[in-house]
């Protein structure tokens, strides 16, 4: 059975529509993926900002300007005067000879 001219036109039309549908589906998936990637990048930037803010808060909370007043108020501690400091030499490192 040989295909006539109109059958070839129908076959080529179906093939063209199938390829066009595949290209459309691929483009739609790419657009969806691009939107999702943009959303993920925005969330990543937001999380990096929150992380930087938390790092700043940690550094501030660990600073001497914050810890000394808290230790003085809550624990009754004070900064030692020079006369209250005692330096202890490490064993074997006091004479300078090696």
Z-matrix of the N, CA and C atoms (Angstrom, degrees):
N
C 1 1.440
C 2 1.525 1 108.61
N 3 1.304 2 115.47 1 121.53
C 4 1.459 3 121.17 2 179.14
C 5 1.518 4 110.12 3 -97.10
N 6 1.343 5 114.04 4 142.90
C 7 1.458 6 118.42 5 177.55
C 8 1.520 7 109.57 6 -82.30
N 9 1.280 8 114.96 7 137.41
C 10 1.462 9 120.14 8 178.67
C 11 1.524 10 109.01 9 -88.93
N 12 1.277 11 117.13 10 175.13
C 13 1.460 12 123.26 11 -175.72
C 14 1.509 13 113.62 12 -57.17
N 15 1.320 14 117.10 13 -44.69
C 16 1.468 15 118.65 14 -178.89
C 17 1.522 16 111.57 15 -68.44
N 18 1.321 17 118.09 16 -28.86
C 19 1.467 18 121.06 17 176.79
C 20 1.536 19 110.68 18 -69.10
N 21 1.321 20 115.50 19 -39.99
C 22 1.462 21 118.83 20 177.11
C 23 1.533 22 110.39 21 -63.39
N 24 1.292 23 116.18 22 -39.75
C 25 1.465 24 119.83 23 177.59
C 26 1.524 25 109.84 24 -62.10
N 27 1.320 26 117.12 25 -42.55
C 28 1.466 27 120.67 26 178.70
C 29 1.530 28 110.94 27 -65.00
N 30 1.336 29 117.79 28 -41.75
C 31 1.476 30 121.14 29 178.55
C 32 1.524 31 109.95 30 -62.59
N 33 1.329 32 117.08 31 -46.67
C 34 1.459 33 119.92 32 179.86
C 35 1.533 34 111.57 33 -65.98
N 36 1.313 35 117.27 34 -35.50
C 37 1.461 36 120.26 35 177.37
C 38 1.526 37 111.02 36 -65.15
N 39 1.335 38 116.29 37 -43.78
C 40 1.475 39 119.90 38 177.58
C 41 1.526 40 109.96 39 -63.90
N 42 1.329 41 117.62 40 -42.45
C 43 1.466 42 120.67 41 179.24
C 44 1.531 43 110.28 42 -63.11
N 45 1.341 44 116.22 43 -43.45
C 46 1.465 45 119.87 44 178.42
C 47 1.521 46 111.53 45 -61.79
N 48 1.339 47 116.69 46 -43.49
C 49 1.467 48 119.94 47 179.66
C 50 1.526 49 111.31 48 -65.75
N 51 1.334 50 117.63 49 -37.45
C 52 1.472 51 120.79 50 178.21
C 53 1.527 52 110.63 51 -64.64
N 54 1.327 53 116.53 52 -45.62
C 55 1.469 54 120.05 53 179.28
C 56 1.522 55 110.10 54 -65.42
N 57 1.329 56 117.00 55 -41.89
C 58 1.468 57 120.10 56 178.11
C 59 1.515 58 111.06 57 -61.37
N 60 1.327 59 117.62 58 -41.52
C 61 1.464 60 120.83 59 178.60
C 62 1.523 61 110.65 60 -64.77
N 63 1.351 62 117.82 61 -39.78
C 64 1.467 63 120.34 62 177.98
C 65 1.532 64 111.30 63 -63.64
N 66 1.327 65 116.40 64 -42.07
C 67 1.474 66 119.87 65 178.63
C 68 1.521 67 109.98 66 -64.06
N 69 1.326 68 117.04 67 -43.46
C 70 1.462 69 120.95 68 178.77
C 71 1.530 70 110.88 69 -61.32
N 72 1.345 71 116.78 70 -45.45
C 73 1.466 72 120.29 71 -179.84
C 74 1.523 73 110.84 72 -62.58
N 75 1.309 74 116.14 73 -39.88
C 76 1.469 75 119.77 74 179.49
C 77 1.529 76 110.71 75 -66.07
N 78 1.320 77 116.87 76 -42.90
C 79 1.462 78 120.60 77 178.83
C 80 1.534 79 110.98 78 -64.75
N 81 1.320 80 116.72 79 -41.55
C 82 1.467 81 119.81 80 178.78
C 83 1.526 82 110.56 81 -62.51
N 84 1.339 83 117.03 82 -41.13
C 85 1.467 84 120.44 83 177.80
C 86 1.528 85 110.57 84 -65.03
N 87 1.324 86 117.06 85 -39.05
C 88 1.467 87 120.47 86 179.27
C 89 1.523 88 111.22 87 -65.58
N 90 1.322 89 116.76 88 -40.22
C 91 1.473 90 120.22 89 178.28
C 92 1.529 91 109.85 90 -65.12
N 93 1.319 92 116.71 91 -42.06
C 94 1.468 93 120.89 92 177.86
C 95 1.524 94 110.22 93 -61.69
N 96 1.334 95 116.83 94 -45.30
C 97 1.457 96 120.58 95 179.47
C 98 1.525 97 112.02 96 -64.54
N 99 1.327 98 117.33 97 -37.36
C 100 1.463 99 120.60 98 178.68
C 101 1.524 100 110.98 99 -65.20
N 102 1.333 101 116.78 100 -41.18
C 103 1.475 102 119.75 101 176.64
C 104 1.519 103 111.09 102 -63.40
N 105 1.321 104 115.73 103 -42.67
C 106 1.465 105 119.84 104 179.69
C 107 1.531 106 110.62 105 -64.35
N 108 1.331 107 116.92 106 -40.28
C 109 1.462 108 120.73 107 177.94
C 110 1.526 109 111.10 108 -63.74
N 111 1.324 110 117.06 109 -41.00
C 112 1.467 111 120.74 110 177.19
C 113 1.520 112 110.70 111 -61.71
N 114 1.336 113 116.16 112 -42.44
C 115 1.466 114 120.43 113 178.47
C 116 1.525 115 111.05 114 -64.14
N 117 1.321 116 117.18 115 -41.88
C 118 1.464 117 120.71 116 179.35
C 119 1.524 118 110.72 117 -65.24
N 120 1.326 119 116.66 118 -40.47
C 121 1.470 120 119.19 119 178.30
C 122 1.519 121 111.24 120 -64.54
N 123 1.329 122 117.18 121 -38.59
C 124 1.471 123 120.46 122 177.90
C 125 1.526 124 110.32 123 -65.22
N 126 1.330 125 117.21 124 -42.60
C 127 1.468 126 120.31 125 177.57
C 128 1.522 127 110.65 126 -63.56
N 129 1.336 128 116.37 127 -39.04
C 130 1.467 129 120.53 128 179.08
C 131 1.530 130 110.57 129 -63.25
N 132 1.326 131 116.10 130 -44.13
C 133 1.467 132 119.75 131 178.65
C 134 1.524 133 110.76 132 -63.54
N 135 1.334 134 116.93 133 -39.67
C 136 1.460 135 121.04 134 177.58
C 137 1.528 136 110.61 135 -62.65
N 138 1.322 137 116.16 136 -44.82
C 139 1.466 138 119.55 137 179.69
C 140 1.519 139 111.87 138 -66.41
N 141 1.333 140 117.48 139 -36.84
C 142 1.469 141 119.87 140 176.75
C 143 1.529 142 110.37 141 -64.07
N 144 1.323 143 116.85 142 -38.80
C 145 1.469 144 120.12 143 176.91
C 146 1.515 145 111.83 144 -64.21
N 147 1.334 146 115.82 145 -43.20
C 148 1.471 147 119.31 146 177.76
C 149 1.526 148 110.71 147 -63.91
N 150 1.337 149 116.09 148 -38.78
C 151 1.465 150 119.87 149 179.25
C 152 1.531 151 110.59 150 -63.84
N 153 1.325 152 116.54 151 -43.09
C 154 1.465 153 120.10 152 178.55
C 155 1.528 154 110.56 153 -62.76
N 156 1.336 155 116.98 154 -40.25
C 157 1.470 156 120.29 155 178.78
C 158 1.526 157 110.39 156 -64.91
N 159 1.323 158 116.81 157 -41.53
C 160 1.467 159 119.55 158 178.53
C 161 1.523 160 111.35 159 -67.27
N 162 1.338 161 117.80 160 -38.22
C 163 1.468 162 120.15 161 176.01
C 164 1.524 163 110.87 162 -61.72
N 165 1.351 164 116.24 163 -41.30
C 166 1.471 165 119.42 164 177.07
C 167 1.523 166 111.23 165 -61.99
N 168 1.339 167 116.08 166 -43.35
C 169 1.466 168 119.35 167 179.36
C 170 1.524 169 111.38 168 -63.06
N 171 1.324 170 117.14 169 -39.11
C 172 1.464 171 120.71 170 178.95
C 173 1.524 172 110.01 171 -65.62
N 174 1.345 173 116.85 172 -47.07
C 175 1.469 174 119.16 173 179.21
C 176 1.525 175 111.27 174 -60.52
N 177 1.330 176 116.69 175 -39.30
C 178 1.464 177 120.15 176 178.67
C 179 1.524 178 110.21 177 -66.12
N 180 1.330 179 117.07 178 -44.08
C 181 1.464 180 120.57 179 -178.83
C 182 1.520 181 111.82 180 -66.44
N 183 1.336 182 117.81 181 -29.17
C 184 1.462 183 121.13 182 179.73
C 185 1.526 184 112.62 183 -85.84
N 186 1.307 185 117.79 184 -6.23
C 187 1.462 186 120.46 185 -174.32
C 188 1.529 187 111.00 186 -71.86
N 189 1.302 188 114.43 187 155.76
C 190 1.459 189 121.74 188 -179.87
C 191 1.528 190 110.74 189 -64.08
N 192 1.324 191 116.56 190 -33.72
C 193 1.462 192 120.59 191 -178.89
C 194 1.522 193 111.77 192 -64.33
N 195 1.314 194 118.32 193 -26.05
C 196 1.464 195 121.86 194 178.98
C 197 1.529 196 110.72 195 -94.68
N 198 1.336 197 116.62 196 -43.20
C 199 1.464 198 119.68 197 -174.35
C 200 1.528 199 113.74 198 -70.08
N 201 1.323 200 117.60 199 -38.36
C 202 1.469 201 119.64 200 -178.07
C 203 1.529 202 111.49 201 -63.17
N 204 1.331 203 120.53 202 -50.04
C 205 1.469 204 118.85 203 178.30
C 206 1.534 205 112.88 204 -62.05
N 207 1.326 206 117.51 205 -36.55
C 208 1.471 207 119.60 206 178.34
C 209 1.523 208 110.89 207 -65.74
N 210 1.333 209 116.80 208 -42.99
C 211 1.459 210 120.16 209 179.47
C 212 1.527 211 110.44 210 -65.28
N 213 1.311 212 116.83 211 -36.85
C 214 1.455 213 119.49 212 178.87
C 215 1.522 214 111.09 213 -69.33
N 216 1.310 215 117.73 214 -42.33
C 217 1.462 216 120.93 215 -175.98
C 218 1.534 217 112.16 216 -76.21
N 219 1.320 218 117.69 217 -47.72
C 220 1.461 219 120.41 218 -172.26
C 221 1.530 220 113.38 219 -86.66
N 222 1.328 221 117.19 220 -34.54
C 223 1.460 222 119.96 221 -174.59
C 224 1.521 223 113.18 222 -108.33
N 225 1.311 224 117.53 223 -7.50
C 226 1.457 225 120.26 224 -179.91
C 227 1.521 226 112.69 225 73.02
N 228 1.304 227 118.08 226 21.45
C 229 1.468 228 121.29 227 179.68
C 230 1.523 229 109.77 228 -85.45
N 231 1.330 230 115.45 229 163.75
C 232 1.453 231 120.09 230 176.43
C 233 1.525 232 108.51 231 -141.77
N 234 1.317 233 115.68 232 160.74
C 235 1.458 234 119.57 233 175.65
C 236 1.527 235 108.23 234 -73.13
N 237 1.314 236 118.06 235 134.39
C 238 1.462 237 119.57 236 -177.71
C 239 1.528 238 111.55 237 -72.31
N 240 1.294 239 114.61 238 144.98
C 241 1.467 240 120.36 239 173.11
C 242 1.524 241 107.53 240 -77.47
N 243 1.313 242 115.83 241 165.39
C 244 1.469 243 119.36 242 -179.66
C 245 1.522 244 111.43 243 -59.37
N 246 1.310 245 117.71 244 -33.67
C 247 1.470 246 120.53 245 -178.87
C 248 1.527 247 111.57 246 -72.82
N 249 1.333 248 118.05 247 -17.60
C 250 1.465 249 120.89 248 -179.92
C 251 1.528 250 113.02 249 -89.20
N 252 1.327 251 116.79 250 -5.83
C 253 1.466 252 120.36 251 -178.72
C 254 1.509 253 110.19 252 -90.69
N 255 1.322 254 115.14 253 134.55
C 256 1.459 255 121.50 254 176.83
C 257 1.525 256 107.00 255 -125.21
N 258 1.304 257 116.66 256 123.51
C 259 1.460 258 121.41 257 177.63
C 260 1.519 259 108.34 258 -94.00
N 261 1.287 260 116.67 259 124.52
C 262 1.457 261 122.30 260 179.48
C 263 1.516 262 109.61 261 -101.57
N 264 1.334 263 117.59 262 124.67
C 265 1.452 264 119.55 263 178.98
C 266 1.545 265 110.30 264 -73.75
N 267 1.291 266 115.23 265 147.09
C 268 1.453 267 119.81 266 175.65
C 269 1.523 268 109.37 267 -75.53
N 270 1.324 269 118.20 268 145.57
C 271 1.452 270 119.85 269 179.87
C 272 1.535 271 111.20 270 -62.03
N 273 1.316 272 115.91 271 132.00
C 274 1.459 273 121.90 272 177.26
C 275 1.511 274 115.39 273 80.61
N 276 1.334 275 119.20 274 5.62
C 277 1.456 276 119.27 275 -179.23
C 278 1.527 277 111.41 276 -122.75
N 279 1.301 278 118.74 277 18.12
C 280 1.462 279 120.21 278 -176.56
C 281 1.509 280 114.08 279 -92.65
N 282 1.352 281 118.81 280 -24.53
C 283 1.472 282 119.02 281 -173.11
C 284 1.523 283 113.56 282 -93.16
N 285 1.286 284 119.74 283 -12.37
C 286 1.457 285 121.88 284 175.59
C 287 1.520 286 114.09 285 80.56
N 288 1.335 287 120.79 286 -4.66
C 289 1.468 288 121.29 287 -179.22
C 290 1.516 289 109.78 288 -99.27
N 291 1.261 290 113.78 289 136.90
C 292 1.475 291 119.86 290 178.42
C 293 1.466 292 110.36 291 -137.03
